[in-house]
Amino acid sequence: MMNQLGFMSYVYMGWSAEAMAEEASKHGLMYVQVDPKQKLHIMDDEPFSLVRAEKIRTIFENYGISVVGLSGYTNLLNPNLSKREEKLAQLETMIDLCAAYGTRYIATETGSLHPTNAWRDYEGNRSQEAWEQLVDIVDRLRSRAVENNAVLLVEGFALNVLAAPEQAEALMERLGTDGLGLIMDPFNYLKQDELGRQKEAFTAIFDHIGKYSPIAHAKDTLYSEEGFTTPRVGAGQSEWGVYARLLRDRLPDVPLILEHAKPEEVAECLCLIRQSFEGIEYDT
């Protein structure tokens, strides 16, 4: 047995909702994580329309695909305060759309205080002031989620303000689970010095955040001369067999959502994922 599979809508960037739903169904994908801002050739001039949301939901459902969550990714801690407020207000609008898409979940990463790049490390990210700002912002968004019977899912990243699974757990303990959860994405947390002890590292990540994670992501971890990146499945250094076993043993009912692949890479990625789960049966 393995987790049911889905995909991020941006995997099929530039495709219509109809075309991506048809293609994804051929691969046996049952879930999609939709970015409401993405052009899907349906009322694209009204990205936050309830009617548009319901039409997109219906298209996927016609192919047996459920909207597992929304992608509301933005830099919660944008150092440009006016831009930060603009993006937070937009995220709140997307929270309001969850029900129309047929989901309770909307995901975001926390971002960085870096002046020009939300994905780069910055010394200020590790300050207590940055952490308290993040807590306040997440609490604001969590409250909006509660009003809509929705759940904000926070995704950590090693170079962001929320950089470690211990921090994610601390956030949950401080704010509680009402309207708030986490994404199971260990690839974002894996440190370079943990590459040689991935079973221990992945297990610790599950220990800290597993019980708060209703959605899991499928990609990889890569440390190179260019720094830290999280490419598609099979293009990095992660031991997928370790991840597959932990998913099977601890989160078997959680949808597993494919990221960072191009349309022509989807079949290979899914094959690698399925092989990882099949390999568990012979490694007990």
URTADA-V812897 format. One record per residue. N is the residue number from 1. SS is DSSP state (A for helix, B for strand, O for the rest). OMEGA is omega in radians with two decimals (999 if undefined). Layout:
N_SS_OMEGA ; N_SS_OMEGA
This chain:
1_O_3.10 ; 2_O_3.12 ; 3_O_3.06 ; 4_O_-2.96 ; 5_B_3.07 ; 6_B_-3.06 ; 7_B_2.98 ; 8_B_-3.10 ; 9_A_-3.11 ; 10_A_3.04 ; 11_A_3.13 ; 12_A_-3.12 ; 13_O_3.13 ; 14_O_3.11 ; 15_O_3.01 ; 16_O_3.10 ; 17_A_-3.14 ; 18_A_-3.10 ; 19_A_-3.13 ; 20_A_3.11 ; 21_A_3.12 ; 22_A_-3.13 ; 23_A_-3.12 ; 24_A_3.14 ; 25_A_3.10 ; 26_A_3.12 ; 27_O_-3.14 ; 28_O_3.14 ; 29_O_-3.02 ; 30_O_-3.10 ; 31_B_3.01 ; 32_B_2.98 ; 33_B_-2.95 ; 34_B_2.96 ; 35_O_-3.10 ; 36_O_-3.11 ; 37_O_-3.04 ; 38_O_3.08 ; 39_O_-3.11 ; 40_O_3.08 ; 41_O_3.06 ; 42_O_3.10 ; 43_O_-3.07 ; 44_O_3.08 ; 45_O_3.09 ; 46_O_-2.99 ; 47_O_-3.09 ; 48_O_3.10 ; 49_O_3.06 ; 50_A_3.14 ; 51_A_3.11 ; 52_A_-3.14 ; 53_A_-3.12 ; 54_A_3.10 ; 55_A_3.13 ; 56_A_3.09 ; 57_A_-3.10 ; 58_A_3.13 ; 59_A_3.14 ; 60_A_-3.13 ; 61_A_3.11 ; 62_A_3.08 ; 63_O_3.11 ; 64_O_-3.10 ; 65_O_3.13 ; 66_B_3.01 ; 67_B_-3.08 ; 68_B_-3.12 ; 69_B_3.08 ; 70_B_3.05 ; 71_B_3.13 ; 72_O_-2.99 ; 73_O_3.09 ; 74_O_3.10 ; 75_O_-3.11 ; 76_O_-3.08 ; 77_O_3.09 ; 78_O_-3.11 ; 79_O_3.02 ; 80_O_-2.96 ; 81_A_3.11 ; 82_A_3.09 ; 83_A_3.10 ; 84_A_-3.11 ; 85_A_3.11 ; 86_A_-3.11 ; 87_A_3.09 ; 88_A_3.10 ; 89_A_3.09 ; 90_A_3.11 ; 91_A_3.08 ; 92_A_3.08 ; 93_A_3.11 ; 94_A_3.05 ; 95_A_3.13 ; 96_A_-3.07 ; 97_O_-3.02 ; 98_A_-3.08 ; 99_A_-3.14 ; 100_A_3.09 ; 101_A_3.12 ; 102_O_3.14 ; 103_O_3.02 ; 104_O_-2.91 ; 105_B_3.00 ; 106_B_-3.00 ; 107_B_2.99 ; 108_B_2.91 ; 109_B_-3.01 ; 110_O_3.10 ; 111_O_-3.01 ; 112_O_3.04 ; 113_O_3.11 ; 114_O_-3.01 ; 115_O_-3.06 ; 116_O_-3.03 ; 117_O_-3.09 ; 118_O_-3.09 ; 119_O_-3.14 ; 120_O_3.08 ; 121_O_-3.13 ; 122_O_-3.05 ; 123_A_-3.13 ; 124_A_3.11 ; 125_A_-3.04 ; 126_A_-3.12 ; 127_O_3.08 ; 128_A_3.13 ; 129_A_3.12 ; 130_A_-3.14 ; 131_A_-3.13 ; 132_A_3.05 ; 133_A_-3.14 ; 134_A_3.14 ; 135_A_-3.13 ; 136_A_-3.12 ; 137_A_3.13 ; 138_A_3.13 ; 139_A_3.08 ; 140_A_-3.12 ; 141_A_3.09 ; 142_A_3.13 ; 143_A_3.09 ; 144_A_3.11 ; 145_A_3.14 ; 146_A_3.13 ; 147_A_-3.08 ; 148_O_-3.06 ; 149_O_-3.12 ; 150_O_-3.14 ; 151_B_3.03 ; 152_B_3.12 ; 153_B_-3.09 ; 154_B_-3.10 ; 155_B_3.14 ; 156_O_3.10 ; 157_O_-2.95 ; 158_O_-3.11 ; 159_O_-3.13 ; 160_O_3.12 ; 161_O_3.00 ; 162_O_-2.94 ; 163_O_-3.01 ; 164_O_3.14 ; 165_A_3.09 ; 166_A_3.10 ; 167_A_3.13 ; 168_A_3.11 ; 169_A_3.12 ; 170_A_3.10 ; 171_A_3.14 ; 172_A_-3.13 ; 173_A_-3.12 ; 174_A_-3.04 ; 175_A_3.13 ; 176_O_-3.02 ; 177_O_3.13 ; 178_O_3.14 ; 179_O_-3.06 ; 180_B_3.06 ; 181_B_-3.09 ; 182_B_3.00 ; 183_B_3.03 ; 184_B_3.13 ; 185_O_-3.07 ; 186_A_-3.13 ; 187_A_3.12 ; 188_A_-3.03 ; 189_A_-2.98 ; 190_O_-3.14 ; 191_O_-3.09 ; 192_A_-3.11 ; 193_A_3.10 ; 194_A_-3.10 ; 195_A_-3.13 ; 196_A_3.13 ; 197_A_-3.01 ; 198_A_3.11 ; 199_A_3.11 ; 200_A_-3.08 ; 201_A_-3.14 ; 202_A_3.13 ; 203_A_3.13 ; 204_A_3.11 ; 205_A_3.09 ; 206_A_3.12 ; 207_A_-3.07 ; 208_A_-2.95 ; 209_A_-3.03 ; 210_A_-3.05 ; 211_A_-3.14 ; 212_A_-2.92 ; 213_B_3.11 ; 214_B_3.11 ; 215_B_3.08 ; 216_B_3.14 ; 217_B_-3.10 ; 218_B_3.04 ; 219_O_-3.09 ; 220_O_3.11 ; 221_O_3.14 ; 222_B_2.98 ; 223_B_-3.11 ; 224_B_3.11 ; 225_O_3.12 ; 226_O_3.14 ; 227_B_-3.05 ; 228_B_3.08 ; 229_B_3.12 ; 230_O_-3.09 ; 231_O_3.13 ; 232_O_3.08 ; 233_O_3.09 ; 234_O_-3.11 ; 235_O_-3.10 ; 236_O_-3.01 ; 237_O_-3.11 ; 238_O_3.09 ; 239_O_-3.04 ; 240_A_3.09 ; 241_A_3.11 ; 242_A_-3.14 ; 243_A_-3.13 ; 244_A_-3.14 ; 245_A_-3.13 ; 246_A_3.07 ; 247_A_-3.13 ; 248_A_-3.04 ; 249_A_-2.99 ; 250_A_-3.06 ; 251_O_-3.03 ; 252_O_-3.09 ; 253_O_-3.09 ; 254_O_3.10 ; 255_B_-3.11 ; 256_B_-2.93 ; 257_B_-3.09 ; 258_B_3.13 ; 259_O_2.87 ; 260_O_3.06 ; 261_O_2.99 ; 262_O_-3.12 ; 263_A_-3.11 ; 264_A_3.13 ; 265_A_-3.04 ; 266_A_-3.09 ; 267_A_3.13 ; 268_A_3.13 ; 269_A_-3.13 ; 270_A_3.08 ; 271_A_3.12 ; 272_A_3.12 ; 273_A_-3.11 ; 274_A_3.10 ; 275_A_3.12 ; 276_A_3.11 ; 277_A_3.12 ; 278_A_-3.14 ; 279_A_3.13 ; 280_A_-3.06 ; 281_O_-3.10 ; 282_O_-3.09 ; 283_O_-3.09 ; 284_O_999
